[in-house]
Structures are given as structure tokens and as C-alpha cells.
């Protein structure tokens, strides 16, 4: 099963966004997106909602609760 970071990276690349572009859209630093994708850092609920919105998905998908 894919981890949260893998899902974020997959959706980000599918949408043609760089880490910097996604970071700017959700209001975090570029290295923070990198840490999310690598699994070194967990997101807050607020950031998770922002990620779902910007990546046009659901929080359940990002968390692996739906496929």
C-alpha cells in the first residue's frame, strides 16, 4: 500500500507541479513538501485539507482510506 508521501508525489507530478509550486499553493516551504513526500514529516490536518484541495483529491485518498 502506498504511503501518504507517495500519493502526494504521484498526484503532484500527474498535475505537472513542481514541489515549489505545490508548496506555494498550500503555504509551506519547498523543503516541507519534500519532507512530506519522503515520509520524514507528517502533515497537519489543515495542510492535509489544503493538499487535497490543490491536488483535486480527497483527504481519504491521501490517507489511503479510499482507492
N, C-alpha and C positions, 0 to 999 in steps of 0.2 A: 504494500500500500504506500502511496506517495505521502510524503510529509508536507506540511504547510509550506515550507520554503520552496520545495519543488513545484508545487502548484502555483505559487506566486510567480516564480521564474518562467514557467511554461506559459501562463496567461500573458505575462508582460511581453515575452518575445513574440507570441502569436499576434499581439496587438502592435508590434513594431515599436515598442517603447524602450528607451534606454533606462538604466537604473536611475540616472539623474532626472529624466523626465517624469518617471513614476514618483520619485522622491519629492519633486517639486509639486506634483499634483496632490500628494497626501500630506504634505507639510512636514517632512522629516529630511534628515541629511542623507546624501547618497550612500555613505558607508552604512547607514542604518538599514537601507533596503538590502545591501549586500549581506549584512548580518542576518536579516530575516531569511533571505534565500539560502544561506549556508547553514541555517539552523543554530547559529551562535547566539541569536537573540530572539526573544518571543515578542509578539506584538501586544499592545494594549487592546482592549475591546474597541475603543474609539478608532484606533488605527486600522484594526481589522475591518470595521464597517467602511472606512474610507477606502481601503484596498478593494473590498468587494464592489463598491460603487465605481471606482475608477477602472477596474478590470472587468466590469459588466458581468458580475457573477454574484453568487450568494456567499454569505459567511459560512453556511453549512457546507458548501462545496470546498471552500478554502480549508475548512477544518476536517474535511474527509468524511463528513456525515452524509453526504449525497454524492452520487457519481454522475 
